[in-house]
Amino acid sequence: MVQAGATIGEAYYRIAEKSKTHGFPAGLCSSLGVGGHITGGAYGSMMRKYGLGADNVIDARIIDVNGRVLDRQAMEKIFFGLLEEQVAHKLDEDLFIRVIIQPATAGNSTARTVTTSYNALFLGDASRLLHVMHKSFPELGLTRKDCTETSWIKSVLYIAGYPITTPPEVLLQGSLYSRTISKPNQILSKNPFLKQLSRVSGKDSSPIHENFIKCMSTQFNAYTRSFEIIFTPRSSLYSHLLQSSQQNLRWVNSTTSNNPLLIITPFHESEIQAAVLCSKNQGLQVRVRSGGHDYEGLSYLSQTPFIIIDLMNFRSIEVDIADETAWLQSGATLGELYYAIGKESRVHAFPAGLCPTVGVGGHFSGGGFGTLLRNMDLQPIMSSMLS
């Protein structure tokens, strides 16, 4: 029995007091609170053998919106159905299945209840799936007409909630806002940052802006470019860039935090290196934005002076089906990656998340778990380049 306010470290310590050989399959950070960690799944170092921490929860006491204390016995069995040892350990590793719970009215009355629906991804044909389900989860009553054999890219669209007729090109729509940024027509002489520096200097400019851009200019003394990559609050495109990939709308036009002093949209890794070095030199925090899905807003908000390095121009994807590898830049979205794989093969896949607009940089940094986790583990990164 563990109360939700305890930390993972405290739980581990109490287990160790009782046994040197027993453990619990949860996370690595000992200061994590049990309540939030288990609610989020709780994956850790023993996940491959014992599953998520949430898979090992046999009972829970929660308080509903009416103030009632509910435990396993008081709740509908379906809430714990897939956690039960009678079902979970019998499911084939090629099967991903989830329960979608929604509020509803009970019959013709006004009483409130919940409805459940199931969707799944199975790596195999319908005949084998029916055999698996009849053996391990007969309560669901799956029939052949409930099954659709399709390509992997079509399964991505299904799991993401798109209608069956949706074309794969929808996966390329990676943002709520247009991310097309017009580029100046002129060729900048010698140094692209000197032009921008002249625009922000003057009585309304910030010394931080000037010092940062001067620092950037020293990194590219002989550099020429036909476009700018630094945007200050005085730039006409600043607001558009700030909101261009804010998928979490509660942070759009937020007044609870400071806006970035600068937004950097690099085209080359050397520009990222320069931005990091100059931020350190000026004592500024760096926020790196890939897809903009961060629920905490950390990729575009801060209480302290900061800049955003937006990877919108780092979206290249190269798929080698013969070698079964792909090289991609961290500004690409999962949808773009899935689309690129789907163009080359109907049967090849990549084990990552459900939402196609998530940026691969942040998703992979967080583990990248998704529908193929049980069979292929988390994303199989072979190599990466960090700045």
MARDRENSE-231348 format. One record per residue (C-alpha): residue number from 1; y negated, z, x negated. Coordinates in Angstrom, 1 decimal. Layout:
residues N
+-----+--------+--------+--------+
| num |      v |      w |      u |
+-----+--------+--------+--------+
| NUM |      Y |      Z |      X |
...
+-----+--------+--------+--------+
***
This chain:
residues 387
+-----+--------+--------+--------+
| num |      v |      w |      u |
+-----+--------+--------+--------+
|   1 |    0.0 |    0.0 |    0.0 |
|   2 |   -3.3 |   -1.1 |   -1.5 |
|   3 |   -6.7 |   -0.7 |    0.2 |
|   4 |   -9.0 |   -3.7 |    0.1 |
|   5 |  -11.7 |   -2.0 |   -2.0 |
|   6 |   -9.3 |   -1.4 |   -5.0 |
|   7 |   -9.4 |   -3.7 |   -8.0 |
|   8 |   -6.6 |   -5.8 |   -9.3 |
|   9 |   -6.7 |   -3.7 |  -12.5 |
|  10 |   -6.2 |   -0.5 |  -10.5 |
|  11 |   -3.3 |   -1.9 |   -8.6 |
|  12 |   -1.6 |   -3.1 |  -11.9 |
|  13 |   -2.2 |    0.4 |  -13.4 |
|  14 |   -0.6 |    2.2 |  -10.5 |
|  15 |    2.5 |   -0.1 |  -10.6 |
|  16 |    2.8 |    0.5 |  -14.3 |
|  17 |    2.7 |    4.2 |  -13.7 |
|  18 |    5.9 |    3.8 |  -11.7 |
|  19 |    7.8 |    1.1 |  -13.7 |
|  20 |    7.6 |   -0.8 |  -17.0 |
|  21 |    9.4 |   -3.8 |  -15.5 |
|  22 |    7.8 |   -4.3 |  -12.1 |
|  23 |    4.7 |   -6.4 |  -11.5 |
|  24 |    2.6 |   -8.2 |   -8.9 |
|  25 |    1.7 |  -11.9 |   -9.0 |
|  26 |   -2.0 |  -12.0 |   -8.9 |
|  27 |   -5.0 |  -12.8 |  -11.0 |
|  28 |   -6.0 |  -12.1 |  -14.6 |
|  29 |   -9.4 |  -10.5 |  -14.2 |
|  30 |   -8.8 |   -6.7 |  -13.8 |
|  31 |  -12.1 |   -6.1 |  -12.1 |
|  32 |  -11.5 |   -8.4 |   -9.1 |
|  33 |  -11.4 |   -6.7 |   -5.7 |
|  34 |   -8.1 |   -6.9 |   -3.9 |
|  35 |   -9.6 |   -7.8 |   -0.6 |
|  36 |  -11.4 |  -11.0 |   -1.7 |
|  37 |   -8.8 |  -12.0 |   -4.2 |
|  38 |   -5.8 |  -11.9 |   -1.8 |
|  39 |   -7.9 |  -13.5 |    1.0 |
|  40 |   -8.5 |  -16.4 |   -1.4 |
|  41 |   -4.9 |  -16.9 |   -2.2 |
|  42 |   -4.7 |  -14.9 |   -5.5 |
|  43 |   -3.2 |  -17.2 |   -8.0 |
|  44 |   -2.3 |  -15.9 |  -11.5 |
|  45 |    0.0 |  -16.0 |  -14.4 |
|  46 |    3.2 |  -15.5 |  -12.4 |
|  47 |    2.4 |  -18.1 |   -9.7 |
|  48 |    5.0 |  -20.6 |  -10.9 |
|  49 |    7.8 |  -18.2 |  -10.3 |
|  50 |    6.6 |  -15.9 |   -7.5 |
|  51 |    3.9 |  -18.0 |   -5.7 |
|  52 |    0.4 |  -16.8 |   -4.9 |
|  53 |   -0.4 |  -13.1 |   -4.4 |
|  54 |   -1.0 |  -13.8 |   -0.7 |
|  55 |    2.6 |  -15.1 |   -0.5 |
|  56 |    3.8 |  -11.6 |   -1.3 |
|  57 |    1.8 |   -9.8 |    1.3 |
|  58 |    4.3 |   -8.3 |    3.8 |
|  59 |    1.7 |   -6.6 |    6.1 |
|  60 |   -2.0 |   -6.1 |    6.4 |
|  61 |   -4.4 |   -4.1 |    8.5 |
|  62 |   -7.5 |   -5.9 |    9.6 |
|  63 |  -10.4 |   -5.1 |   12.0 |
|  64 |  -11.2 |   -7.9 |   14.5 |
|  65 |  -14.5 |   -8.7 |   16.1 |
|  66 |  -13.9 |   -6.3 |   18.9 |
|  67 |  -13.3 |   -3.4 |   16.5 |
|  68 |   -9.6 |   -3.2 |   17.0 |
|  69 |   -7.4 |   -2.3 |   14.1 |
|  70 |   -4.5 |   -4.9 |   13.9 |
|  71 |   -1.4 |   -4.9 |   11.7 |
|  72 |    1.4 |   -7.3 |   11.4 |
|  73 |    3.2 |   -6.0 |   14.5 |
|  74 |    0.0 |   -6.2 |   16.6 |
|  75 |   -0.8 |   -9.7 |   15.6 |
|  76 |    0.8 |  -13.0 |   16.6 |
|  77 |    3.8 |  -13.6 |   14.4 |
|  78 |    2.4 |  -17.0 |   13.5 |
|  79 |   -0.3 |  -15.4 |   11.3 |
|  80 |    2.4 |  -14.2 |    8.9 |
|  81 |    5.0 |  -16.9 |    9.7 |
|  82 |    4.6 |  -18.9 |    6.5 |
|  83 |    4.4 |  -15.8 |    4.4 |
|  84 |    7.7 |  -14.4 |    5.7 |
|  85 |   10.7 |  -14.5 |    3.4 |
|  86 |   12.7 |  -16.1 |    6.2 |
|  87 |   10.6 |  -19.3 |    5.9 |
|  88 |    8.6 |  -19.5 |    2.7 |
|  89 |   11.4 |  -19.3 |    0.2 |
|  90 |   13.4 |  -21.9 |    2.1 |
|  91 |   10.8 |  -24.6 |    2.1 |
|  92 |   11.4 |  -27.5 |   -0.2 |
|  93 |    9.1 |  -27.7 |   -3.2 |
|  94 |    8.2 |  -31.3 |   -2.2 |
|  95 |    6.7 |  -30.0 |    1.0 |
|  96 |    3.1 |  -28.8 |    1.5 |
|  97 |    2.5 |  -27.4 |    5.0 |
|  98 |   -0.5 |  -25.6 |    6.4 |
|  99 |   -1.5 |  -23.9 |    9.7 |
| 100 |   -4.8 |  -24.7 |   11.3 |
| 101 |   -5.9 |  -21.9 |   13.6 |
| 102 |   -8.7 |  -22.5 |   16.2 |
| 103 |  -10.2 |  -20.5 |   19.1 |
| 104 |   -9.3 |  -21.6 |   22.6 |
| 105 |   -9.2 |  -20.5 |   26.2 |
| 106 |   -5.9 |  -19.3 |   27.7 |
| 107 |   -4.8 |  -21.8 |   30.4 |
| 108 |   -7.3 |  -22.0 |   33.3 |
| 109 |   -8.7 |  -18.5 |   32.7 |
| 110 |  -11.7 |  -17.5 |   30.6 |
| 111 |   -9.6 |  -15.3 |   28.4 |
| 112 |   -9.9 |  -16.2 |   24.7 |
| 113 |   -6.9 |  -16.9 |   22.5 |
| 114 |   -6.0 |  -19.1 |   19.5 |
| 115 |   -4.1 |  -22.3 |   19.1 |
| 116 |   -2.3 |  -23.4 |   16.0 |
| 117 |   -1.5 |  -26.9 |   14.7 |
| 118 |    0.4 |  -27.9 |   11.6 |
| 119 |   -0.1 |  -30.7 |    9.2 |
| 120 |    1.9 |  -31.4 |    6.1 |
| 121 |    2.5 |  -33.6 |    3.1 |
| 122 |    6.1 |  -34.4 |    2.0 |
| 123 |    7.1 |  -36.2 |   -1.1 |
| 124 |   10.0 |  -38.1 |    0.3 |
| 125 |   11.1 |  -40.1 |    3.3 |
| 126 |   11.2 |  -39.0 |    7.0 |
| 127 |   15.0 |  -38.6 |    7.0 |
| 128 |   15.0 |  -36.0 |    4.2 |
| 129 |   12.0 |  -34.2 |    5.7 |
| 130 |   13.7 |  -33.8 |    9.0 |
| 131 |   16.8 |  -32.4 |    7.2 |
| 132 |   14.5 |  -30.0 |    5.3 |
| 133 |   12.7 |  -28.8 |    8.4 |
| 134 |   15.7 |  -28.4 |   10.6 |
| 135 |   17.3 |  -26.2 |    7.9 |
| 136 |   14.3 |  -24.1 |    6.8 |
| 137 |   11.9 |  -24.2 |    9.7 |
| 138 |   13.7 |  -25.2 |   13.0 |
| 139 |   11.2 |  -23.2 |   15.1 |
| 140 |    8.6 |  -26.0 |   14.6 |
| 141 |   10.8 |  -28.5 |   16.4 |
| 142 |    9.9 |  -31.5 |   14.2 |
| 143 |   11.1 |  -34.9 |   15.4 |
| 144 |   11.0 |  -38.4 |   13.9 |
| 145 |    8.0 |  -39.4 |   16.0 |
| 146 |    6.0 |  -36.6 |   14.4 |
| 147 |    6.5 |  -38.2 |   11.0 |
| 148 |    4.5 |  -41.0 |    9.4 |
| 149 |    5.7 |  -42.7 |    6.2 |
| 150 |    2.7 |  -44.0 |    4.3 |
| 151 |    1.1 |  -44.4 |    0.9 |
| 152 |   -0.2 |  -41.5 |   -1.1 |
| 153 |   -3.8 |  -42.7 |   -0.7 |
| 154 |   -3.4 |  -42.8 |    3.1 |
| 155 |   -1.9 |  -39.3 |    3.0 |
| 156 |   -5.1 |  -38.1 |    1.2 |
| 157 |   -7.2 |  -39.4 |    4.1 |
| 158 |   -4.9 |  -37.7 |    6.7 |
| 159 |   -5.0 |  -34.3 |    5.0 |
| 160 |   -8.8 |  -34.6 |    4.6 |
| 161 |   -9.0 |  -35.0 |    8.4 |
| 162 |   -9.9 |  -38.6 |    8.7 |
| 163 |   -8.6 |  -40.8 |   11.6 |
| 164 |   -5.5 |  -42.8 |   10.7 |
| 165 |   -7.4 |  -46.1 |   10.8 |
| 166 |  -10.0 |  -45.0 |    8.2 |
| 167 |  -10.2 |  -47.3 |    5.2 |
| 168 |   -9.8 |  -45.8 |    1.7 |
| 169 |  -13.4 |  -46.8 |    0.8 |
| 170 |  -14.6 |  -43.7 |    2.7 |
| 171 |  -13.5 |  -41.8 |   -0.4 |
| 172 |  -16.3 |  -43.3 |   -2.3 |
| 173 |  -18.9 |  -41.8 |   -0.1 |
| 174 |  -19.3 |  -38.7 |   -2.3 |
| 175 |  -22.5 |  -37.1 |   -1.0 |
| 176 |  -24.4 |  -36.1 |    2.1 |
| 177 |  -27.5 |  -37.6 |    0.6 |
| 178 |  -28.0 |  -41.0 |   -1.1 |
| 179 |  -27.6 |  -40.6 |   -4.8 |
| 180 |  -29.2 |  -43.9 |   -5.6 |
| 181 |  -32.1 |  -43.2 |   -7.9 |
| 182 |  -34.5 |  -46.1 |   -8.7 |
| 183 |  -35.2 |  -46.6 |  -12.4 |
| 184 |  -38.6 |  -47.5 |  -13.9 |
| 185 |  -39.0 |  -51.1 |  -14.8 |
| 186 |  -40.7 |  -50.6 |  -18.2 |
| 187 |  -39.1 |  -50.3 |  -21.6 |
| 188 |  -40.2 |  -47.1 |  -23.2 |
| 189 |  -41.2 |  -47.5 |  -26.8 |
| 190 |  -39.4 |  -45.5 |  -29.5 |
| 191 |  -38.8 |  -42.4 |  -27.5 |
| 192 |  -38.2 |  -42.1 |  -23.7 |
| 193 |  -39.3 |  -38.5 |  -23.6 |
| 194 |  -42.8 |  -39.1 |  -24.9 |
| 195 |  -43.7 |  -41.0 |  -21.8 |
| 196 |  -42.5 |  -38.2 |  -19.6 |
| 197 |  -44.3 |  -35.6 |  -21.8 |
| 198 |  -47.6 |  -37.4 |  -21.2 |
| 199 |  -47.0 |  -37.1 |  -17.4 |
| 200 |  -46.5 |  -33.4 |  -17.4 |
| 201 |  -49.2 |  -32.4 |  -20.0 |
| 202 |  -52.5 |  -31.3 |  -18.7 |
| 203 |  -53.9 |  -28.4 |  -16.7 |
| 204 |  -51.1 |  -28.4 |  -14.1 |
| 205 |  -48.3 |  -28.6 |  -16.6 |
| 206 |  -46.0 |  -25.8 |  -17.7 |
| 207 |  -45.8 |  -24.9 |  -21.4 |
| 208 |  -42.0 |  -24.6 |  -20.8 |
| 209 |  -41.9 |  -28.2 |  -19.6 |
| 210 |  -43.9 |  -29.4 |  -22.6 |
| 211 |  -41.9 |  -27.4 |  -25.1 |
| 212 |  -38.6 |  -28.5 |  -23.6 |
| 213 |  -39.5 |  -32.2 |  -23.6 |
| 214 |  -40.8 |  -31.9 |  -27.1 |
| 215 |  -37.5 |  -30.4 |  -28.2 |
| 216 |  -35.7 |  -33.2 |  -26.5 |
| 217 |  -37.8 |  -35.8 |  -28.2 |
| 218 |  -36.9 |  -34.4 |  -31.6 |
| 219 |  -33.2 |  -35.1 |  -30.8 |
| 220 |  -33.9 |  -38.8 |  -30.2 |
| 221 |  -36.6 |  -39.8 |  -32.7 |
| 222 |  -35.3 |  -43.4 |  -32.9 |
| 223 |  -33.9 |  -43.6 |  -29.4 |
| 224 |  -35.0 |  -46.3 |  -26.9 |
| 225 |  -34.2 |  -46.4 |  -23.2 |
| 226 |  -35.4 |  -48.3 |  -20.2 |
| 227 |  -35.3 |  -45.3 |  -17.9 |
| 228 |  -36.2 |  -41.6 |  -17.8 |
| 229 |  -33.7 |  -38.7 |  -17.5 |
| 230 |  -36.0 |  -35.7 |  -17.2 |
| 231 |  -37.6 |  -34.8 |  -13.9 |
| 232 |  -40.1 |  -32.0 |  -13.4 |
| 233 |  -41.3 |  -30.5 |  -10.1 |
| 234 |  -44.2 |  -32.9 |  -10.3 |
| 235 |  -41.9 |  -35.9 |  -10.4 |
| 236 |  -41.7 |  -37.9 |   -7.2 |
| 237 |  -37.9 |  -37.9 |   -7.3 |
| 238 |  -37.5 |  -34.2 |   -8.1 |
| 239 |  -36.9 |  -33.0 |   -4.5 |
| 240 |  -34.5 |  -35.9 |   -3.8 |
| 241 |  -32.5 |  -35.1 |   -6.9 |
| 242 |  -32.4 |  -31.4 |   -6.2 |
| 243 |  -30.9 |  -32.0 |   -2.8 |
| 244 |  -28.9 |  -35.2 |   -3.7 |
| 245 |  -25.5 |  -33.4 |   -3.9 |
| 246 |  -26.0 |  -30.1 |   -2.1 |
| 247 |  -22.9 |  -30.2 |    0.0 |
| 248 |  -23.4 |  -26.6 |    1.0 |
| 249 |  -26.3 |  -26.9 |    3.5 |
| 250 |  -27.3 |  -23.3 |    3.5 |
| 251 |  -28.8 |  -23.8 |    0.1 |
| 252 |  -30.9 |  -26.9 |    1.1 |
| 253 |  -34.6 |  -25.9 |    1.0 |
| 254 |  -33.6 |  -22.3 |    0.2 |
| 255 |  -36.5 |  -19.9 |   -0.3 |
| 256 |  -34.3 |  -17.1 |   -1.6 |
| 257 |  -34.1 |  -18.3 |   -5.2 |
| 258 |  -36.1 |  -20.2 |   -7.8 |
| 259 |  -35.9 |  -24.0 |   -8.1 |
| 260 |  -35.0 |  -25.5 |  -11.5 |
| 261 |  -37.8 |  -26.0 |  -14.0 |
| 262 |  -36.3 |  -29.4 |  -14.9 |
| 263 |  -33.5 |  -31.6 |  -13.7 |
| 264 |  -31.8 |  -33.6 |  -16.4 |
| 265 |  -29.7 |  -36.7 |  -15.4 |
| 266 |  -28.1 |  -37.8 |  -18.7 |
| 267 |  -26.3 |  -41.0 |  -19.3 |
| 268 |  -24.7 |  -40.1 |  -22.6 |
| 269 |  -23.0 |  -37.0 |  -23.9 |
| 270 |  -25.6 |  -36.7 |  -26.8 |
| 271 |  -28.2 |  -36.1 |  -24.1 |
| 272 |  -26.2 |  -33.3 |  -22.7 |
| 273 |  -25.9 |  -31.8 |  -26.1 |
| 274 |  -29.6 |  -32.0 |  -26.6 |
| 275 |  -30.3 |  -30.5 |  -23.2 |
| 276 |  -28.0 |  -27.5 |  -24.0 |
| 277 |  -29.6 |  -27.0 |  -27.4 |
| 278 |  -33.1 |  -27.2 |  -26.1 |
| 279 |  -32.3 |  -24.8 |  -23.2 |
| 280 |  -31.0 |  -22.3 |  -25.7 |
| 281 |  -34.1 |  -22.8 |  -27.8 |
| 282 |  -36.4 |  -22.2 |  -24.8 |
| 283 |  -34.4 |  -19.2 |  -23.4 |
| 284 |  -33.4 |  -21.1 |  -20.2 |
| 285 |  -30.2 |  -20.9 |  -18.3 |
| 286 |  -28.2 |  -24.1 |  -17.8 |
| 287 |  -26.7 |  -25.0 |  -14.4 |
| 288 |  -24.3 |  -28.0 |  -14.6 |
| 289 |  -23.8 |  -29.9 |  -11.3 |
| 290 |  -20.9 |  -32.2 |  -10.7 |
| 291 |  -20.3 |  -32.5 |   -6.9 |
| 292 |  -22.5 |  -29.8 |   -5.6 |
| 293 |  -19.9 |  -27.9 |   -3.6 |
| 294 |  -20.5 |  -24.5 |   -5.1 |
| 295 |  -20.4 |  -22.1 |   -2.2 |
| 296 |  -22.5 |  -19.6 |   -4.2 |
| 297 |  -25.1 |  -22.2 |   -5.1 |
| 298 |  -24.7 |  -21.6 |   -8.8 |
| 299 |  -25.0 |  -25.3 |   -9.6 |
| 300 |  -28.6 |  -25.5 |   -8.3 |
| 301 |  -30.0 |  -22.0 |   -7.9 |
| 302 |  -30.8 |  -19.0 |  -10.1 |
| 303 |  -32.9 |  -15.9 |  -10.1 |
| 304 |  -34.0 |  -16.6 |  -13.7 |
| 305 |  -35.7 |  -19.7 |  -15.3 |
| 306 |  -33.1 |  -22.5 |  -15.5 |
| 307 |  -32.6 |  -26.2 |  -15.7 |
| 308 |  -30.0 |  -28.4 |  -14.0 |
| 309 |  -27.9 |  -30.9 |  -15.9 |
| 310 |  -26.8 |  -33.3 |  -13.1 |
| 311 |  -23.7 |  -35.4 |  -14.0 |
| 312 |  -24.4 |  -38.0 |  -11.4 |
| 313 |  -24.3 |  -40.7 |  -14.0 |
| 314 |  -21.0 |  -39.5 |  -15.5 |
| 315 |  -18.6 |  -41.1 |  -12.9 |
| 316 |  -16.5 |  -43.5 |  -15.0 |
| 317 |  -12.7 |  -43.6 |  -14.1 |
| 318 |  -10.0 |  -45.5 |  -16.0 |
| 319 |   -6.5 |  -45.5 |  -14.5 |
| 320 |   -3.5 |  -46.5 |  -16.6 |
| 321 |   -0.5 |  -46.7 |  -14.3 |
| 322 |    1.9 |  -47.9 |  -17.0 |
| 323 |    1.1 |  -44.8 |  -19.1 |
| 324 |    0.7 |  -42.7 |  -15.9 |
| 325 |   -2.6 |  -41.3 |  -17.2 |
| 326 |   -6.3 |  -41.4 |  -16.1 |
| 327 |   -9.5 |  -40.8 |  -18.0 |
| 328 |  -12.4 |  -39.7 |  -15.9 |
| 329 |  -15.9 |  -38.3 |  -16.4 |
| 330 |  -16.7 |  -34.9 |  -14.8 |
| 331 |  -19.4 |  -36.3 |  -12.4 |
| 332 |  -16.8 |  -38.3 |  -10.5 |
| 333 |  -15.5 |  -36.9 |   -7.2 |
| 334 |  -11.9 |  -36.3 |   -6.2 |
| 335 |  -12.3 |  -39.1 |   -3.6 |
| 336 |  -13.3 |  -41.6 |   -6.3 |
| 337 |  -10.4 |  -40.5 |   -8.5 |
| 338 |   -7.9 |  -40.9 |   -5.6 |
| 339 |   -9.4 |  -44.3 |   -4.6 |
| 340 |   -9.0 |  -45.5 |   -8.2 |
| 341 |   -5.4 |  -44.4 |   -8.3 |
| 342 |   -4.7 |  -45.9 |   -4.9 |
| 343 |   -6.0 |  -49.3 |   -5.9 |
| 344 |   -3.5 |  -49.4 |   -8.7 |
| 345 |   -0.4 |  -47.9 |   -7.0 |
| 346 |    1.0 |  -46.8 |   -3.6 |
| 347 |    3.3 |  -44.2 |   -5.0 |
| 348 |    1.3 |  -42.6 |   -7.9 |
| 349 |   -0.7 |  -39.5 |   -7.1 |
| 350 |   -2.7 |  -36.7 |   -8.8 |
| 351 |   -2.3 |  -33.0 |   -7.9 |
| 352 |   -5.7 |  -31.7 |   -6.9 |
| 353 |   -7.7 |  -30.6 |   -3.8 |
| 354 |   -8.1 |  -31.8 |   -0.2 |
| 355 |  -11.8 |  -32.5 |    0.0 |
| 356 |  -12.8 |  -35.9 |   -1.4 |
| 357 |  -16.4 |  -35.1 |   -2.1 |
| 358 |  -15.7 |  -32.2 |   -4.5 |
| 359 |  -16.7 |  -33.0 |   -8.1 |
| 360 |  -13.9 |  -33.0 |  -10.6 |
| 361 |  -15.8 |  -31.0 |  -13.2 |
| 362 |  -16.1 |  -27.9 |  -11.1 |
| 363 |  -12.8 |  -28.4 |   -9.3 |
| 364 |  -10.8 |  -28.6 |  -12.5 |
| 365 |  -12.6 |  -25.7 |  -14.1 |
| 366 |  -11.5 |  -23.6 |  -11.1 |
| 367 |   -7.9 |  -24.6 |  -11.4 |
| 368 |   -7.8 |  -27.5 |   -9.0 |
| 369 |   -5.1 |  -26.5 |   -6.6 |
| 370 |   -4.1 |  -28.7 |   -3.6 |
| 371 |   -1.3 |  -30.2 |   -1.6 |
| 372 |    0.9 |  -31.1 |   -4.5 |
| 373 |    0.8 |  -27.7 |   -6.1 |
| 374 |    4.3 |  -26.6 |   -5.2 |
| 375 |    5.8 |  -29.6 |   -6.9 |
| 376 |    3.4 |  -30.5 |   -9.7 |
| 377 |    1.5 |  -27.3 |  -10.3 |
| 378 |   -2.2 |  -27.3 |  -10.9 |
| 379 |   -4.0 |  -30.4 |  -12.3 |
| 380 |   -2.1 |  -31.6 |  -15.4 |
| 381 |   -5.0 |  -32.1 |  -17.9 |
| 382 |   -3.8 |  -33.5 |  -21.2 |
| 383 |   -7.2 |  -33.5 |  -23.0 |
| 384 |  -10.8 |  -32.9 |  -22.3 |
| 385 |  -14.2 |  -33.2 |  -24.1 |
| 386 |  -16.7 |  -30.3 |  -23.8 |
| 387 |  -20.3 |  -30.2 |  -24.8 |
+-----+--------+--------+--------+
***
